């Protein structure tokens, strides 16, 4: 028997949580095949089989395990299913209408698959309904003729009606229920007072602790400004197709903001510094942390040396890190470090907010929703796509002059994207003024 132990995942991490078994007890696993998913206070990671054999699980999903604890065992002496490696014919049991179990041997998987698809298609094919005035419904739904007529007459959204009929069919009573309680969410019992208690994940506990620590240990202050996003949006509209054709990624807003932030950080280095005891540590590089809302909580992966990357490189890195975050595949190295953070609440519709510093960093920039608003340009009232931007900063190390000037510089660069090439006005650079 080979013991599979919980691996070391970081110097400060002493325990992890078993999130999910990807292989079950008694399964035959191949060498390096992923068998389980663990979660530390900083990230989710996978455990691989060290040898091929039959798996014997020891832990249960939800258990808290210490580093080095035996998670599972593998019997490497066990024979491979099918002897010579061929997969055995699958057998399934099907219960007939008389209650007897009928064994079905799958001899042709392709044929079985096609038959299943055909049967599923037949079962799921929507029923075409017509209204009383011979007009068809805008979308096909499973409903009785009476229910269908009522839906069309009252112009109801079928997706807002909870079906109670066989196979998900909407019946007359279902439509009446929707009309009686129009604000009721389908499937939710009226006047329910149910409660659910669940254990906080390690990641959620870490996020909670760090947010409170940031509020309690920093002199946090927030200042605001607004950016006319029209120049950036014009560039995206003009070059987005060519950009994607050449680089394979979309031209988003994040690359513009990251570039602008890097130039502003180099001009105002205090914003790119943090306090360590009685010392101030400044950075000549810009490691930009990007706040991402992952399925299991907030994570902040880092774009290393963003000041040295092109727009395309930044966009590719954002896509890579965001994809890993959604799939819970970020490594600890990809989330450690970072000298400044950018968070975008605008993707959720936030118009304005005060972001919390990602300690030990000293500042964080908050992007928000782009909304058309009237502004004054050359004494004329015009409509422009505007975005509020905010910077929360630690007043112990960053003065008001530095924080406000930093944010104004970001605004200037975004409203004059041609300056993003080398951080200055091309004409002023040419004239050396």
C-alpha positions in Angstrom: 0.0 0.0 0.0 1.3 3.5 -0.9 0.2 6.3 1.4 -1.0 9.6 -0.2 -0.3 12.4 2.3 -1.5 16.0 2.4 1.3 17.9 0.7 3.0 21.0 2.0 1.4 24.1 0.4 3.0 27.0 2.2 5.2 27.9 5.1 2.3 29.4 7.2 -0.3 26.8 6.3 -0.7 23.9 8.8 -4.1 22.5 7.8 -6.4 22.2 4.7 -10.0 21.1 4.0 -10.9 18.1 1.9 -13.4 19.6 -0.6 -14.2 16.8 -2.9 -13.1 13.3 -3.9 -12.7 13.1 -7.6 -12.2 9.4 -7.4 -14.2 7.1 -5.1 -13.2 4.4 -2.7 -12.4 1.2 -4.6 -11.8 3.0 -8.0 -8.8 2.0 -10.0 -6.7 5.1 -10.6 -3.8 5.7 -13.0 -0.5 7.3 -12.0 -0.7 11.1 -11.8 -4.5 11.0 -12.1 -6.2 13.6 -9.9 -8.0 11.9 -7.0 -9.0 14.8 -4.7 -9.4 18.5 -4.3 -8.1 20.3 -1.2 -8.6 23.9 0.0 -6.1 25.9 2.1 -6.7 29.3 3.5 -5.3 30.8 0.3 -6.1 28.5 -2.6 -7.6 25.3 -3.9 -5.3 22.6 -5.2 -5.4 19.0 -6.5 -3.9 15.8 -5.2 -2.5 13.3 -7.7 -2.1 9.5 -7.4 1.6 8.6 -7.0 1.1 5.1 -8.5 -1.6 3.3 -10.4 -3.7 1.0 -8.3 -7.0 0.7 -6.4 -7.8 3.7 -4.2 -8.7 3.4 -0.6 -10.0 6.8 0.8 -9.5 7.7 4.4 -10.8 11.2 4.8 -14.3 12.4 4.2 -15.4 15.5 2.3 -15.5 18.5 4.6 -12.8 17.1 7.0 -10.0 19.3 8.2 -6.6 17.7 7.6 -3.2 18.6 8.8 -0.2 18.8 6.6 1.4 15.4 6.3 -1.7 13.5 7.3 -2.5 10.4 5.3 -5.3 11.2 2.9 -5.6 7.9 1.1 -3.9 4.7 0.2 -3.3 3.0 -3.1 -2.9 -0.8 -3.6 -0.4 -0.9 -6.4 -0.5 -4.7 -6.5 -4.2 -4.7 -7.6 -4.9 -5.8 -11.1 -6.1 -3.4 -13.7 -9.8 -3.7 -14.6 -10.3 -5.9 -17.7 -7.1 -7.7 -17.2 -5.3 -6.6 -20.4 -6.4 -3.0 -20.0 -9.6 -3.2 -22.1 -12.7 -1.7 -20.6 -15.4 -4.2 -19.5 -18.8 -4.1 -21.0 -21.0 -1.9 -18.9 -24.0 -3.3 -17.2 -26.9 -1.2 -16.0 -30.1 -2.0 -14.3 -33.4 -0.8 -15.6 -36.6 -1.1 -13.5 -39.6 -2.1 -15.6 -43.2 -1.0 -15.1 -43.9 -4.3 -13.3 -41.3 -3.5 -10.7 -38.7 -6.1 -11.9 -35.2 -5.2 -12.6 -34.0 -5.9 -16.1 -30.3 -6.2 -16.9 -29.2 -4.3 -20.0 -25.7 -5.1 -21.5 -24.2 -2.3 -23.6 -22.6 -4.0 -26.5 -22.4 -1.0 -28.8 -21.7 2.2 -26.9 -22.1 4.4 -30.0 -25.5 2.9 -30.8 -26.6 3.2 -27.2 -25.5 6.8 -27.2 -27.4 7.6 -30.4 -30.5 5.9 -29.1 -30.3 7.8 -25.8 -30.0 11.1 -27.7 -33.0 10.2 -29.8 -35.1 9.4 -26.8 -34.0 12.5 -25.0 -34.7 14.6 -28.0 -38.2 13.1 -28.2 -38.8 13.6 -24.5 -37.5 17.2 -24.5 -39.1 18.4 -27.7 -41.3 21.4 -26.8 -44.9 21.3 -27.7 -45.9 24.0 -30.2 -48.8 25.9 -28.7 -51.1 28.4 -30.3 -53.2 31.2 -28.8 -57.0 31.6 -29.2 -56.5 34.1 -32.0 -54.3 31.6 -33.9 -51.0 33.4 -33.1 -48.2 31.1 -31.9 -46.4 31.8 -28.6 -43.1 33.6 -28.9 -41.3 30.6 -27.6 -42.3 26.9 -27.4 -43.2 25.7 -24.0 -44.5 22.5 -22.4 -48.0 23.4 -21.4 -51.5 22.1 -21.6 -53.7 23.7 -24.2 -55.7 25.7 -21.6 -52.5 26.8 -19.8 -51.0 27.8 -23.1 -54.0 29.9 -24.1 -53.9 31.6 -20.7 -50.2 32.4 -21.0 -50.7 34.0 -24.4 -53.8 35.9 -23.2 -52.1 37.3 -20.1 -48.7 37.7 -21.8 -46.9 35.8 -19.1 -43.3 34.7 -19.2 -43.4 30.8 -19.2 -40.0 30.7 -17.4 -41.6 32.5 -14.4 -44.2 29.8 -13.9 -43.4 26.8 -11.8 -44.7 23.6 -13.6 -46.3 20.8 -11.7 -47.3 18.5 -14.5 -45.5 15.3 -15.7 -42.3 16.0 -17.5 -42.3 19.7 -16.4 -45.6 20.5 -18.1 -47.3 23.7 -17.1 -50.9 23.2 -16.1 -53.9 25.5 -15.7 -53.4 25.7 -11.9 -49.8 26.7 -12.3 -50.8 29.7 -14.4 -53.5 30.7 -11.9 -50.9 30.4 -9.1 -48.5 32.7 -11.1 -51.3 35.2 -11.6 -52.4 35.1 -7.9 -48.8 35.7 -6.7 -47.0 37.6 -9.5 -44.0 38.5 -7.4 -43.3 34.9 -6.2 -40.2 33.2 -7.3 -41.0 29.8 -9.0 -40.5 26.9 -6.6 -40.3 29.0 -3.4 -42.8 28.3 -0.7 -44.8 31.3 0.4 -44.1 32.6 4.0 -41.2 30.2 4.3 -38.8 30.8 7.2 -36.2 28.2 6.5 -32.6 28.7 7.5 -29.4 27.0 6.5 -26.2 26.8 8.4 -23.0 25.8 6.6 -19.3 25.9 7.6 -17.2 28.7 6.3 -14.5 27.6 3.9 -10.9 28.2 4.7 -10.7 30.8 1.9 -13.7 32.7 3.2 -12.3 32.7 6.7 -9.0 34.1 5.3 -10.8 36.8 3.3 -12.8 37.8 6.3 -9.8 38.0 8.6 -7.8 40.0 6.2 -10.6 42.5 5.5 -11.1 43.2 9.2 -7.3 43.4 9.7 -7.1 46.0 6.9 -9.8 48.1 8.5 -8.3 47.9 11.9 -4.6 48.3 11.1 -4.5 51.0 8.4 -5.5 54.6 8.3 -7.6 54.0 5.3 -9.1 56.9 3.3 -10.8 57.1 -0.1 -10.7 59.8 -2.7 -12.8 59.9 -5.9 -12.6 61.2 -9.5 -14.4 60.5 -12.8 -13.1 59.5 -16.2 -14.5 60.3 -19.6 -14.2 56.8 -21.2 -15.1 58.0 -24.7 -11.5 58.0 -26.0 -10.8 54.5 -24.8 -14.2 53.2 -26.1 -13.4 54.8 -29.5 -10.1 52.9 -29.7 -11.7 49.7 -28.7 -14.4 50.1 -31.3 -11.9 50.9 -34.0 -9.3 48.3 -33.3 -11.0 45.4 -31.3 -11.4 43.2 -34.4 -7.9 43.6 -35.6 -6.5 43.3 -32.1 -8.3 39.9 -31.6 -7.2 38.7 -35.0 -3.6 39.4 -34.3 -3.4 38.5 -30.6 -6.2 36.1 -30.0 -7.7 38.0 -27.1 -10.3 40.7 -26.7 -9.2 44.3 -26.2 -10.7 45.1 -22.8 -10.6 47.9 -20.3 -8.3 46.2 -17.9 -5.2 46.7 -20.1 -5.8 50.4 -20.4 -6.3 50.8 -16.6 -3.2 48.6 -15.9 -1.0 50.6 -18.2 -2.2 53.9 -16.8 -1.7 52.7 -13.2 1.8 51.5 -13.9 2.8 54.9 -15.2 1.1 56.7 -12.3 2.8 54.3 -9.8 6.2 55.2 -11.2 5.5 58.9 -10.9 4.2 58.5 -7.4 6.3 55.7 -5.8 4.7 56.1 -2.3 1.5 54.6 -3.7 3.6 51.6 -4.8 5.1 51.1 -1.3 4.1 49.5 2.0 5.0 49.6 5.7 7.0 46.8 7.2 7.4 47.5 11.0 9.3 50.7 11.2 10.5 50.6 7.6 8.9 51.6 4.3 9.5 49.2 1.4 9.3 50.8 -2.1 9.2 48.9 -5.4 10.7 49.8 -8.7 8.4 47.3 -10.4 4.6 47.1 -10.7 3.1 43.8 -9.7 -0.6 44.4 -10.2 -3.1 42.4 -8.3 -6.5 41.9 -10.0 -9.4 41.2 -7.8 -11.5 38.3 -9.2 -14.8 36.9 -7.9 -14.3 33.2 -7.9 -17.0 30.5 -7.1 -15.5 30.0 -3.7 -14.8 33.6 -2.8 -12.6 36.6 -3.7 -9.2 35.9 -5.0 -6.5 38.3 -6.1 -4.0 36.9 -8.6 -1.0 39.0 -9.6 0.3 40.2 -13.0 4.1 40.3 -12.5 6.1 43.2 -13.9 3.0 44.7 -15.6 5.0 47.8 -16.4 7.0 45.8 -18.9 4.1 44.1 -20.6 2.3 45.1 -23.8 -1.4 45.7 -23.9 -1.8 42.2 -25.5 0.3 40.6 -22.9 -1.7 42.2 -20.1 -5.0 41.0 -21.7 -3.7 37.5 -22.1 -2.6 37.4 -18.5 -5.9 38.7 -17.3 -7.8 36.0 -19.2 -5.4 33.3 -18.0 -5.7 34.3 -14.3 -9.4 34.9 -14.4 -10.0 31.4 -16.0 -7.8 29.7 -13.4 -9.7 31.6 -10.7 -13.1 30.4 -12.0 -11.8 26.8 -12.2 -10.1 27.0 -8.8 -6.7 26.3 -10.3 -4.7 29.3 -9.1 -1.4 28.4 -7.4 -0.2 30.1 -4.3 2.7 31.7 -6.3 0.1 33.4 -8.6 -1.6 35.0 -5.6 1.4 36.0 -3.5 3.1 39.4 -3.7 1.5 42.3 -5.5 2.3 45.9 -5.0 -1.0 47.5 -6.0 -4.5 46.2 -6.6 -7.2 47.0 -9.2 -10.8 45.9 -8.5 -13.8 46.3 -10.9 -17.1 46.5 -9.2 -18.6 47.9 -12.4 -19.0 44.3 -13.8 -21.7 43.9 -11.1 -23.3 47.3 -11.7 -21.6 49.2 -8.9 -21.7 53.0 -9.6 -19.5 54.0 -6.7 -17.7 52.3 -3.8 -14.9 52.5 -1.3 -12.6 49.5 -1.9 -10.7 48.0 1.0 -6.9 47.9 0.9 -5.4 44.5 0.1 -2.8 44.4 2.9 0.2 44.7 3.1 -0.3 46.9 0.1 -1.0 50.6 0.7 -3.5 51.4 -2.0 -6.2 50.0 -4.3 -8.0 51.4 -7.3 -11.7 50.8 -7.8 -13.3 50.8 -11.2 -17.0 51.2 -11.6 -19.9 51.1 -14.0 -19.7 53.2 -17.2 -22.8 55.3 -17.4 -23.7 58.1 -19.9 -24.0 61.4 -18.0 -24.2 65.1 -19.1 -20.9 66.9 -18.6 -19.5 70.3 -19.7 -16.9 70.4 -22.4 -15.8 73.7 -23.9 -18.8 75.4 -22.2 -21.2 73.0 -23.9 -23.3 70.3 -22.2 -22.7 67.0 -23.9 -23.4 63.3 -23.1 -20.4 61.1 -22.4 -19.8 57.6 -21.1 -18.4 58.4 -17.6 -16.9 56.2 -14.9 -16.3 57.0 -11.3 -12.9 55.8 -10.1 -11.8 55.6 -6.4 -8.5 55.0 -4.7 -8.4 53.8 -1.1 -5.0 54.4 0.5 -3.2 54.1 3.8 -2.8 57.6 5.1 0.2 56.5 7.3 2.4 56.3 4.2 0.5 58.1 1.4 -0.3 61.8 1.8 -3.4 63.4 0.3 -1.3 65.2 -2.4 0.2 61.9 -3.6 -3.1 60.0 -3.6 -5.1 62.7 -5.4 -2.3 63.4 -7.9 -2.0 59.6 -8.6 -5.7 59.4 -9.4 -5.6 62.5 -11.5 -2.7 61.1 -13.5 -4.7 57.9 -14.1 -7.6 60.0 -15.3 -5.4 62.0 -17.7 -3.8 58.9 -19.2 -7.2 57.2 -19.8 -8.7 60.4 -21.3 -5.6 60.7 -23.6 -4.7 57.1 -24.5 -2.0 58.2 -26.9 0.1 59.0 -23.8 0.0 55.3 -22.7 2.7 54.6 -25.3 5.4 56.1 -23.1 3.5 58.0 -20.3 3.8 61.5 -21.7 2.2 63.8 -24.2 3.9 63.1 -27.6 4.0 66.7 -28.6 5.5 67.8 -25.2 8.0 65.0 -25.5 8.9 66.2 -29.0 9.4 69.8 -27.8 11.1 68.6 -24.6 8.8 70.8 -22.5 
